[in-house]
Amino acid sequence: MIDEGVSPKDISDELEIPLKTVYYLKGTKLKRGRKPKYSKETEEEIKRLRDEGLRAKDISEKLSIPLRTVYCLIKR
């Protein structure tokens, strides 16, 4: 079912088994955990602006992203 593009949640509901079991049985084809809130492009933009000399506060205001998030994304 995963090869057909059915989500783990839908498989869990259809087969009436726990979601954790679906992830366990499927191997490593799908990623576990939350999806990233910000895209790779946004992360790259933050790093590019930082390299250009902008302060984290300015980046935060320009991209409308929380300041703490900017610091976290710069560290990655």
Buried (B, 14 or more C-beta within 10 A) or exposed (E): EBEEEEEBEEBBEEEEEEEEEBBEEBEEEEEEEEEEEBEEEBBEBBBEBBEEEBEBEEBBEEBEBEEEBBEEBBEE
